Amino acid sequence: MYVVLFVLFAAFLESCYFGLITSGDPQCFTCIYDNSSCPESWHYWGNSCYKITEPRFTWSDAKDECRNLGRVLGVPSSNPENEFTAQLSEGVVWIDCNDREVEGRWKCKEGNVEVAYRNWNYNEPNNQGDEDCAAFYTTWWGSRKWNDLECSRLERALCKMAGRPVLQV
C-alpha cells in the first residue's frame, strides 16, 4: 500500500503547484505542507523553508548563492515573517530589496514577485555613501529593522524556498 501511494505521489506531484493547499486538478491529490518538508538545517515557517548562510557574500553574490541552492534570496512580506526570519540569526543579513535601478525607488522581490511590505529602521533608507541594497539587522537589544547598505559589503544571506508538499489521501 505504501509503495503504491509513493508511486502515485511521485507520478502526480508534477500536477501539484507549490504554495497550494489543494488543487482542482483531478490528477492531483490534496497537497499540504509540514515542518518535515524542509531540508536539514533549514527552518520551517508559514509553508516555507528558510536558511541564513554561514559564509558572507556581496549582495549580488548572495542572490547567486541562494539561486545555486535552488532557492531565492528572500525578503519578509509581513511583520510575523520579519520577526521569524530575524530570530534565525544575530547580525546583518541580506534580503532581496534594492534601489540599484533608480535611486530611492526600492524594489523588494521574492523571485519574480514584488513584495509591498517594508520594515525600515528610523531614518532609513538614507543612502549614506552608495547604499543601494537592503539587509535586516538583528541585535541583542531586539532591533529587527531594515537598513540600506553598500552592496559590496560581505554579509550573510536569507535564502527561502517553498516547503515541499506532503501527500494527503
Secondary structure by P-SEA (a helix, b strand, c coil): caaaaaaaaaaacccccccccccccccccbbbbccccccccccccccbbbbbbcccccaaaaaaaaaaacccccccccaaaaaaaaaccccbbbccccccccccbbbbbcccccccccccccccccccccccbbbbbbcccccbbbbbccccbbbbbbbbbccbbbbcc
